[in-house]
Amino acid sequence: PFVIVCNHQASLDLVGMVEVIPERCVPIAKRELLYLGTVGWACWLSGIIFIDRRRRAAAIEVITRTASAMWRENVR
């Protein structure tokens, strides 16, 4: 298992991420990215799991459910 962190300095970061993210990887992003127009829409359509950092309990719940699903499905 490993973690890849991207800081989104430009909208082209997403294009670069597509090249480095391995198969069977679970992408997680901050919820604010959902509201970046076509970039947010593309993220949502690609199945990225969004974390609402303003609601700590909700964010922990999403991460916990995601980790459980990853364990069951044997993904990174």
Number of C-alpha atoms within 10 A of each C-alpha: 5 6 10 10 10 11 6 11 8 7 10 10 12 15 9 11 14 9 8 9 13 11 8 11 15 16 16 16 16 14 16 12 16 17 10 12 9 10 15 16 13 14 19 14 9 10 11 17 16 19 20 15 14 10 9 11 11 13 16 14 12 17 16 12 11 15 15 12 12 15 11 9 10 10 13 15
